[in-house]
């Protein structure tokens, strides 16, 4: 495959997981690649295969290559990542994309090194970085190990530039490494769906008088804190999401006599409608790389109570957890957030990043620690 020379780019996108798996990073990757393909750029994705998805397909103008099966277990993921790294290196022996864009962490070191060896500019997307926060969610030995592995993935990366979704994440990376990382925010997907409240009368009435938690029910998200907050405020708690803490949440709710309604995982549109209808959205996470939930809440004039992690500290209308007075979000504040996190605007920034690294305008210079 030859390089393009008519203003369009030939982009190789590499990620451990991709469409149709629809977790946060996968949604971001899918929307980015779809947008780029619609703009006329040639986009090829190399990723792993889960379930019965084909080894190769064309979807939304994207060529998707899934050369190896993977899963969610650590051993299977490690083996799959090693095979994918070899596949990418071999692919680059026979193809010459303008840009390689890889998602950290499973593949970024191997892929960025393979691209550098061929003289192909590489960009790495760092969607999360826990840094010192590992100490808050893991035992000391595990925290040290996980932190070391995370740092190593950043330090050994040979891409020309990395990007992350918030200044908060950038600060965490800079506190541990001297790598230069550019902030490019995530965007609001499906902005046209915002503001549509729940139609079911009973659920709408419930949400209007309740606090809402949206996310995985895992220690890093701290959903158990929501129960004490709701008890103090004397309001029910509605939860969208699943995870290992489900039983603990039910037990804590029973002990503290707090009404908790667990809706499980909902389709995206239903989740957005629930956010639009809620009295207050809670984000008690230990850390967040971005927090799309908080952005979508403010964009729909729904206030947020949360820790100052991810993008949260940069948003209007956010209060600390446990604050009694709930702020009102004005229409102008909501509009400002929608404009700031507009998909086309932000993906245009990624395109500019591609063009800068392609023309050698950007070099990954160390930062001062």
VOPAGU-2260 file (C-alpha; in pm, 1 decimal, decimal comma):
REM VOPAGU-2260
SITE   aa  ch    i         X         Y         Z
SITE  UNK   A    0       0,0       0,0       0,0
SITE  UNK   A    1     147,9     331,8    -105,3
SITE  UNK   A    2     136,8     659,2      76,1
SITE  UNK   A    3    -132,4     901,2     -31,3
SITE  UNK   A    4     -28,9    1229,5    -188,1
SITE  UNK   A    5    -354,5    1414,6    -252,0
SITE  UNK   A    6    -408,2    1562,4      93,8
SITE  UNK   A    7    -569,3    1252,4     236,4
SITE  UNK   A    8    -385,7    1034,0     483,8
SITE  UNK   A    9    -323,1     662,2     495,5
SITE  UNK   A   10    -370,3     583,8     866,1
SITE  UNK   A   11    -296,5     261,2    1049,1
SITE  UNK   A   12    -484,4     247,4    1378,5
SITE  UNK   A   13    -381,0     -19,8    1629,1
SITE  UNK   A   14    -576,9    -111,7    1940,1
SITE  UNK   A   15    -607,0    -422,6    2152,9
SITE  UNK   A   16    -985,8    -405,1    2124,7
SITE  UNK   A   17   -1211,7    -235,0    1872,5
SITE  UNK   A   18   -1562,6    -240,9    1729,6
SITE  UNK   A   19   -1801,0    -403,3    1805,0
SITE  UNK   A   20   -1672,2    -407,1    2163,5
SITE  UNK   A   21   -1809,8     -81,2    2300,1
SITE  UNK   A   22   -1623,8      15,0    2616,2
SITE  UNK   A   23   -1504,2     374,8    2651,5
SITE  UNK   A   24   -1178,9     353,4    2454,3
SITE  UNK   A   25   -1342,5     137,1    2189,0
SITE  UNK   A   26   -1625,9     388,0    2136,5
SITE  UNK   A   27   -1365,6     663,8    2104,3
SITE  UNK   A   28   -1161,4     458,2    1855,5
SITE  UNK   A   29   -1464,3     361,1    1648,7
SITE  UNK   A   30   -1594,1     716,7    1624,2
SITE  UNK   A   31   -1250,6     856,0    1538,6
SITE  UNK   A   32   -1188,3     602,4    1262,9
SITE  UNK   A   33   -1540,3     640,1    1123,0
SITE  UNK   A   34   -1505,1    1017,9    1112,0
SITE  UNK   A   35   -1165,9     998,5     941,3
SITE  UNK   A   36   -1295,5     751,9     682,1
SITE  UNK   A   37   -1593,3     976,4     606,1
SITE  UNK   A   38   -1349,6    1262,6     548,4
SITE  UNK   A   39   -1185,4    1055,8     277,0
SITE  UNK   A   40    -883,0     927,6     466,9
SITE  UNK   A   41    -776,6     565,6     423,3
SITE  UNK   A   42    -813,1     394,9     761,3
SITE  UNK   A   43    -694,8      44,9     846,4
SITE  UNK   A   44    -743,4     -97,7    1195,4
SITE  UNK   A   45    -545,5    -387,3    1339,6
SITE  UNK   A   46    -704,2    -532,9    1650,2
SITE  UNK   A   47    -785,3    -860,9    1821,9
SITE  UNK   A   48   -1082,1   -1085,0    1751,2
SITE  UNK   A   49   -1338,2   -1171,6    2015,9
SITE  UNK   A   50   -1629,1   -1407,5    1963,5
SITE  UNK   A   51   -1750,3   -1474,5    1611,3
SITE  UNK   A   52   -1641,9   -1149,2    1452,4
SITE  UNK   A   53   -1473,2   -1193,5    1113,8
SITE  UNK   A   54   -1096,9   -1187,8    1075,9
SITE  UNK   A   55   -1133,1    -912,3     817,4
SITE  UNK   A   56   -1416,0    -679,8     722,3
SITE  UNK   A   57   -1506,0    -341,2     579,2
SITE  UNK   A   58   -1728,8    -132,0     803,0
SITE  UNK   A   59   -1813,0     238,0     770,2
SITE  UNK   A   60   -1531,7     273,6     519,0
SITE  UNK   A   61   -1277,5     122,4     760,6
SITE  UNK   A   62   -1070,2    -187,2     686,1
SITE  UNK   A   63   -1065,8    -391,3    1007,7
SITE  UNK   A   64    -807,5    -668,9    1044,6
SITE  UNK   A   65    -844,0    -912,2    1334,9
SITE  UNK   A   66    -559,0   -1161,0    1292,8
SITE  UNK   A   67    -569,1   -1322,0    1637,3
SITE  UNK   A   68    -829,0   -1417,9    1895,4
SITE  UNK   A   69    -820,5   -1256,5    2236,1
SITE  UNK   A   70   -1032,3   -1237,3    2549,2
SITE  UNK   A   71   -1044,2   -1066,0    2885,8
SITE  UNK   A   72    -816,5   -1300,0    3083,8
SITE  UNK   A   73    -461,7   -1179,5    3147,2
SITE  UNK   A   74    -289,3   -1483,1    2994,8
SITE  UNK   A   75    -496,6   -1479,4    2677,2
SITE  UNK   A   76    -454,3   -1103,1    2641,3
SITE  UNK   A   77     -76,5   -1128,2    2682,5
SITE  UNK   A   78     -46,9   -1397,5    2415,8
SITE  UNK   A   79    -277,9   -1208,7    2180,2
SITE  UNK   A   80     -83,0    -884,7    2229,3
SITE  UNK   A   81     243,9   -1058,0    2141,2
SITE  UNK   A   82      91,9   -1199,0    1821,6
SITE  UNK   A   83     -61,7    -864,6    1730,8
SITE  UNK   A   84     272,2    -689,4    1778,5
SITE  UNK   A   85     437,9    -935,3    1539,3
SITE  UNK   A   86     153,5    -893,8    1291,8
SITE  UNK   A   87     186,4    -514,3    1297,0
SITE  UNK   A   88     563,7    -534,6    1246,2
SITE  UNK   A   89     511,8    -764,4     948,2
SITE  UNK   A   90     235,8    -539,3     813,5
SITE  UNK   A   91     474,9    -243,8     821,2
SITE  UNK   A   92     727,1    -448,4     623,1
SITE  UNK   A   93     478,3    -458,1     335,1
SITE  UNK   A   94     278,9    -136,7     376,4
SITE  UNK   A   95     373,5     224,1     428,8
SITE  UNK   A   96     103,6     424,7     606,4
SITE  UNK   A   97     147,4     797,5     660,9
SITE  UNK   A   98      66,5     767,4    1030,5
SITE  UNK   A   99      43,8     492,1    1289,3
SITE  UNK   A  100    -192,8     569,4    1577,1
SITE  UNK   A  101    -177,8     321,1    1864,9
SITE  UNK   A  102    -378,8     299,1    2186,5
SITE  UNK   A  103    -184,8     237,4    2509,2
SITE  UNK   A  104    -109,1      10,2    2691,7
SITE  UNK   A  105    -104,1    -341,9    2555,1
SITE  UNK   A  106      61,8    -261,6    2222,1
SITE  UNK   A  107     204,1      89,0    2223,5
SITE  UNK   A  108     566,3       1,8    2306,4
SITE  UNK   A  109     602,8    -271,5    2043,5
SITE  UNK   A  110     404,5     -86,5    1776,4
SITE  UNK   A  111     578,7     248,0    1827,1
SITE  UNK   A  112     917,7      75,2    1805,2
SITE  UNK   A  113     815,9    -106,1    1486,1
SITE  UNK   A  114     697,1     221,3    1332,0
SITE  UNK   A  115    1015,0     404,1    1436,0
SITE  UNK   A  116    1225,0     129,0    1279,7
SITE  UNK   A  117    1049,8     192,2     947,6
SITE  UNK   A  118    1066,0     569,0     980,7
SITE  UNK   A  119     687,4     598,8    1004,5
SITE  UNK   A  120     557,7     865,1    1245,9
SITE  UNK   A  121     360,2     721,2    1534,9
SITE  UNK   A  122     110,8     880,0    1773,6
SITE  UNK   A  123       6,4     713,6    2100,9
SITE  UNK   A  124    -329,7     767,2    2269,8
SITE  UNK   A  125    -308,3     739,1    2648,8
SITE  UNK   A  126    -666,9     712,0    2769,8
SITE  UNK   A  127    -584,6     651,8    3134,0
SITE  UNK   A  128    -297,4     688,0    3375,7
SITE  UNK   A  129    -336,8     601,5    3744,0
SITE  UNK   A  130       8,6     702,3    3867,2
SITE  UNK   A  131       5,9     767,0    4240,8
SITE  UNK   A  132    -361,0     665,3    4256,1
SITE  UNK   A  133    -264,3     297,6    4242,8
SITE  UNK   A  134    -187,4     330,1    4614,9
SITE  UNK   A  135    -553,2     408,4    4682,2
SITE  UNK   A  136    -697,3     100,6    4513,6
SITE  UNK   A  137    -436,4    -174,2    4550,7
SITE  UNK   A  138    -216,8    -324,8    4820,2
SITE  UNK   A  139     135,1    -174,1    4843,2
SITE  UNK   A  140     311,4    -449,2    4647,7
SITE  UNK   A  141      51,9    -459,5    4369,8
SITE  UNK   A  142      39,6     -80,6    4355,7
SITE  UNK   A  143     415,4     -58,8    4309,0
SITE  UNK   A  144     412,8    -326,9    4039,5
SITE  UNK   A  145     122,0    -174,8    3847,9
SITE  UNK   A  146     269,9     172,9    3872,1
SITE  UNK   A  147     605,4      47,4    3742,3
SITE  UNK   A  148     442,0    -129,2    3447,6
SITE  UNK   A  149     239,5     179,8    3364,4
SITE  UNK   A  150     544,2     407,8    3377,2
SITE  UNK   A  151     746,0     162,5    3171,1
SITE  UNK   A  152     484,9     164,0    2894,6
SITE  UNK   A  153     513,6     540,8    2871,8
SITE  UNK   A  154     892,3     564,3    2904,0
SITE  UNK   A  155     966,9     293,1    2646,6
SITE  UNK   A  156     717,1     425,1    2392,9
SITE  UNK   A  157     890,7     550,2    2076,5
SITE  UNK   A  158     605,4     751,3    1928,1
SITE  UNK   A  159     668,0    1108,9    1819,2
SITE  UNK   A  160     393,6    1241,3    2044,1
SITE  UNK   A  161     141,2    1110,7    2294,3
SITE  UNK   A  162    -195,2    1259,6    2373,6
SITE  UNK   A  163    -430,0    1224,0    2669,6
SITE  UNK   A  164    -782,2    1356,0    2736,8
SITE  UNK   A  165    -730,2    1597,7    3027,6
SITE  UNK   A  166    -480,8    1819,5    3206,2
SITE  UNK   A  167    -531,1    1601,9    3514,0
SITE  UNK   A  168    -403,8    1293,2    3329,3
SITE  UNK   A  169    -123,0    1496,7    3176,3
SITE  UNK   A  170      -8,0    1605,4    3524,0
SITE  UNK   A  171      -7,6    1246,2    3648,8
SITE  UNK   A  172     208,8    1136,1    3355,9
SITE  UNK   A  173     445,2    1430,3    3396,2
SITE  UNK   A  174     484,4    1355,8    3767,2
SITE  UNK   A  175     629,0    1013,7    3681,6
SITE  UNK   A  176     804,7    1059,9    3347,3
SITE  UNK   A  177     968,5    1322,4    3128,2
SITE  UNK   A  178     760,1    1231,5    2824,1
SITE  UNK   A  179     581,3    1510,5    2643,4
SITE  UNK   A  180     205,3    1455,3    2633,1
SITE  UNK   A  181     -41,8    1677,5    2450,2
SITE  UNK   A  182    -394,7    1725,9    2583,5
SITE  UNK   A  183    -667,0    1652,8    2330,4
SITE  UNK   A  184   -1003,0    1617,3    2499,6
SITE  UNK   A  185   -1250,5    1342,3    2432,5
SITE  UNK   A  186   -1569,9    1452,4    2263,4
SITE  UNK   A  187   -1941,2    1411,9    2325,1
SITE  UNK   A  188   -2070,4    1131,6    2102,5
SITE  UNK   A  189   -2416,3    1170,3    1951,3
SITE  UNK   A  190   -2463,0    1528,3    2069,4
SITE  UNK   A  191   -2798,3    1537,9    1893,5
SITE  UNK   A  192   -2933,3    1287,1    2147,1
SITE  UNK   A  193   -2867,5    1513,3    2446,2
SITE  UNK   A  194   -3156,2    1665,9    2637,1
SITE  UNK   A  195   -3407,6    1389,5    2569,3
SITE  UNK   A  196   -3545,9    1293,8    2908,2
SITE  UNK   A  197   -3682,7     956,0    3011,9
SITE  UNK   A  198   -4030,5     893,5    2873,0
SITE  UNK   A  199   -4144,2     631,1    3123,8
SITE  UNK   A  200   -4341,7     826,8    3383,8
SITE  UNK   A  201   -4244,6     618,4    3686,0
SITE  UNK   A  202   -3873,7     613,9    3604,9
SITE  UNK   A  203   -3877,6     983,8    3518,4
SITE  UNK   A  204   -4037,3    1070,4    3851,5
SITE  UNK   A  205   -3787,2     850,7    4033,9
SITE  UNK   A  206   -3485,1    1003,8    3861,1
SITE  UNK   A  207   -3604,5    1359,2    3913,9
SITE  UNK   A  208   -3586,2    1301,7    4288,4
SITE  UNK   A  209   -3274,9    1082,5    4292,7
SITE  UNK   A  210   -2899,8    1100,6    4265,9
SITE  UNK   A  211   -2751,7     900,7    3978,2
SITE  UNK   A  212   -2431,9     699,0    3948,0
SITE  UNK   A  213   -2320,8     577,4    3604,3
SITE  UNK   A  214   -2019,1     351,9    3565,0
SITE  UNK   A  215   -1859,1      20,2    3645,2
SITE  UNK   A  216   -1919,8    -100,9    3998,7
SITE  UNK   A  217   -1551,6    -139,3    4082,1
SITE  UNK   A  218   -1332,0      -2,3    4363,5
SITE  UNK   A  219   -1171,2     265,7    4144,9
SITE  UNK   A  220   -1516,3     419,0    4083,0
SITE  UNK   A  221   -1610,2     409,4    4454,9
SITE  UNK   A  222   -1983,8     357,3    4406,8
SITE  UNK   A  223   -2022,1     263,7    4775,1
SITE  UNK   A  224   -1957,4     626,8    4869,2
SITE  UNK   A  225   -2278,7     720,8    4692,5
SITE  UNK   A  226   -2486,6     540,2    4954,2
SITE  UNK   A  227   -2361,9     754,8    5242,7
SITE  UNK   A  228   -2410,5    1067,9    5031,1
SITE  UNK   A  229   -2769,2     971,7    4949,8
SITE  UNK   A  230   -2843,2     882,6    5311,8
SITE  UNK   A  231   -2727,2    1226,0    5421,3
SITE  UNK   A  232   -2931,4    1394,9    5148,4
SITE  UNK   A  233   -3231,2    1166,1    5213,1
SITE  UNK   A  234   -3272,3    1075,9    4847,5
SITE  UNK   A  235   -3275,2     745,4    4656,5
SITE  UNK   A  236   -2976,0     632,2    4452,7
SITE  UNK   A  237   -3015,5     508,1    4095,6
SITE  UNK   A  238   -2723,7     308,8    3955,0
SITE  UNK   A  239   -2649,1     231,7    3590,6
SITE  UNK   A  240   -2370,3     -21,4    3552,9
SITE  UNK   A  241   -2250,3    -359,7    3671,6
SITE  UNK   A  242   -1941,2    -493,0    3843,6
SITE  UNK   A  243   -1788,8    -681,3    4132,7
SITE  UNK   A  244   -1933,0    -451,5    4401,3
SITE  UNK   A  245   -2300,4    -519,0    4327,3
SITE  UNK   A  246   -2360,9    -733,5    4635,5
SITE  UNK   A  247   -2160,4    -498,5    4857,6
SITE  UNK   A  248   -2376,9    -210,0    4739,3
SITE  UNK   A  249   -2697,7    -399,0    4816,5
SITE  UNK   A  250   -2567,8    -491,4    5162,4
SITE  UNK   A  251   -2458,2    -134,7    5239,7
SITE  UNK   A  252   -2789,8       5,2    5118,3
SITE  UNK   A  253   -2980,2    -233,9    5345,1
SITE  UNK   A  254   -2763,2    -146,9    5646,6
SITE  UNK   A  255   -2795,3     227,3    5593,7
SITE  UNK   A  256   -3161,6     213,1    5491,4
SITE  UNK   A  257   -3106,3     383,2    5156,4
SITE  UNK   A  258   -3326,4     301,9    4861,6
SITE  UNK   A  259   -3104,6     188,1    4574,5
SITE  UNK   A  260   -3238,9     107,6    4228,8
SITE  UNK   A  261   -2990,5     -83,7    4013,3
SITE  UNK   A  262   -3074,7     -65,3    3644,5
SITE  UNK   A  263   -2776,6    -267,4    3521,6
SITE  UNK   A  264   -2619,5    -181,5    3188,1
SITE  UNK   A  265   -2845,6      20,9    2961,9
SITE  UNK   A  266   -2816,2     112,5    2593,2
SITE  UNK   A  267   -2634,2     438,8    2542,7
SITE  UNK   A  268   -2941,4     643,8    2449,3
SITE  UNK   A  269   -3128,8     528,4    2759,2
SITE  UNK   A  270   -2828,4     612,9    2974,7
SITE  UNK   A  271   -2807,8     964,0    2829,9
SITE  UNK   A  272   -3180,9    1010,9    2891,9
SITE  UNK   A  273   -3139,9     899,9    3253,6
SITE  UNK   A  274   -2856,0    1149,3    3299,2
SITE  UNK   A  275   -3073,8    1423,9    3149,1
SITE  UNK   A  276   -3353,1    1345,0    3395,8
SITE  UNK   A  277   -3157,7    1300,3    3720,7
SITE  UNK   A  278   -3149,9    1549,5    4005,5
SITE  UNK   A  279   -2773,0    1515,5    4049,2
SITE  UNK   A  280   -2499,8    1296,6    3898,1
SITE  UNK   A  281   -2236,4    1155,8    4135,2
SITE  UNK   A  282   -1876,6    1089,6    4026,0
SITE  UNK   A  283   -1686,3     972,7    4338,2
SITE  UNK   A  284   -1403,8     800,8    4144,8
SITE  UNK   A  285   -1051,6     771,7    4281,0
SITE  UNK   A  286    -933,8     876,9    3937,5
SITE  UNK   A  287   -1077,7     944,7    3593,6
SITE  UNK   A  288    -889,2    1010,4    3273,9
SITE  UNK   A  289   -1177,7    1222,2    3144,1
SITE  UNK   A  290   -1531,6    1145,0    3275,8
SITE  UNK   A  291   -1769,0    1161,2    2983,7
SITE  UNK   A  292   -2057,7    1110,9    3227,1
SITE  UNK   A  293   -1980,1    1443,1    3395,2
SITE  UNK   A  294   -1948,9    1621,3    3060,8
SITE  UNK   A  295   -2278,0    1479,0    2934,9
SITE  UNK   A  296   -2451,7    1579,4    3257,3
SITE  UNK   A  297   -2339,7    1943,0    3244,2
SITE  UNK   A  298   -2416,8    1954,8    2871,2
SITE  UNK   A  299   -2776,6    1866,1    2964,3
SITE  UNK   A  300   -2797,3    2119,5    3250,8
SITE  UNK   A  301   -2768,6    1849,7    3516,7
SITE  UNK   A  302   -2531,8    1932,6    3805,9
SITE  UNK   A  303   -2246,6    1704,3    3908,9
SITE  UNK   A  304   -2092,6    1626,1    4246,6
SITE  UNK   A  305   -1753,2    1465,3    4219,8
SITE  UNK   A  306   -1385,8    1452,2    4299,0
SITE  UNK   A  307   -1155,9    1688,6    4104,8
SITE  UNK   A  308   -1026,1    1420,5    3869,1
SITE  UNK   A  309   -1019,5    1393,4    3492,0
SITE  UNK   A  310   -1195,8    1683,1    3324,7
SITE  UNK   A  311   -1426,7    1739,9    3623,0
SITE  UNK   A  312   -1230,7    2026,3    3778,7
SITE  UNK   A  313   -1249,2    2213,9    3446,6
SITE  UNK   A  314   -1628,5    2199,4    3419,2
SITE  UNK   A  315   -1880,3    2459,7    3537,7
SITE  UNK   A  316   -2148,7    2357,2    3783,7
SITE  UNK   A  317   -1952,8    2086,8    3964,6
SITE  UNK   A  318   -1956,1    2069,5    4345,1
SITE  UNK   A  319   -1765,0    1855,7    4590,5
SITE  UNK   A  320   -1918,4    1533,2    4713,2
SITE  UNK   A  321   -2145,2    1588,3    5011,5
SITE  UNK   A  322   -2218,0    1955,4    4940,8
SITE  UNK   A  323   -2578,7    2024,2    5035,9
SITE  UNK   A  324   -2658,6    2304,2    4794,5
SITE  UNK   A  325   -2704,4    2177,1    4441,2
SITE  UNK   A  326   -2609,9    2436,3    4179,0
SITE  UNK   A  327   -2817,4    2518,7    3875,3
SITE  UNK   A  328   -2658,6    2481,8    3534,0
SITE  UNK   A  329   -2751,8    2760,6    3297,3
SITE  UNK   A  330   -2834,6    2706,2    2932,3
SITE  UNK   A  331   -2527,1    2909,2    2838,3
SITE  UNK   A  332   -2301,8    2687,6    3052,1
SITE  UNK   A  333   -2448,1    2375,9    2890,2
SITE  UNK   A  334   -2398,6    2526,7    2545,2
SITE  UNK   A  335   -2039,5    2616,3    2629,3
SITE  UNK   A  336   -1967,6    2255,1    2726,1
SITE  UNK   A  337   -2128,3    2122,2    2408,1
SITE  UNK   A  338   -1917,5    2358,8    2201,1
SITE  UNK   A  339   -1597,0    2280,2    2387,0
SITE  UNK   A  340   -1633,9    1904,5    2343,2
SITE  UNK   A  341   -1767,8    1908,7    1988,8
SITE  UNK   A  342   -1664,7    1597,9    1797,2
SITE  UNK   A  343   -1565,8    1764,3    1470,2
SITE  UNK   A  344   -1360,4    2031,0    1646,6
SITE  UNK   A  345   -1166,0    1780,3    1854,2
SITE  UNK   A  346   -1106,5    1528,3    1576,5
SITE  UNK   A  347    -979,3    1818,4    1366,2
SITE  UNK   A  348    -716,3    1865,3    1637,8
SITE  UNK   A  349    -614,5    1501,3    1596,2
SITE  UNK   A  350    -588,4    1550,9    1220,4
SITE  UNK   A  351    -365,7    1853,1    1277,3
SITE  UNK   A  352    -154,2    1637,7    1506,9
SITE  UNK   A  353    -119,3    1379,2    1229,5
SITE  UNK   A  354     -15,2    1643,5     978,9
SITE  UNK   A  355     236,4    1796,3    1219,0
SITE  UNK   A  356     410,2    1467,2    1291,7
SITE  UNK   A  357     398,2    1371,1     923,9
SITE  UNK   A  358     577,4    1692,4     825,9
SITE  UNK   A  359     822,6    1671,1    1118,1
SITE  UNK   A  360     682,2    1981,8    1284,9
SITE  UNK   A  361     649,7    1800,4    1614,6
SITE  UNK   A  362     910,8    1605,2    1805,4
SITE  UNK   A  363     859,1    1429,4    2137,1
SITE  UNK   A  364    1081,3    1647,2    2355,2
SITE  UNK   A  365    1125,3    1562,2    2723,3
SITE  UNK   A  366     948,8    1782,5    2975,8
SITE  UNK   A  367    1106,9    1917,0    3290,0
SITE  UNK   A  368    1005,2    1732,0    3602,7
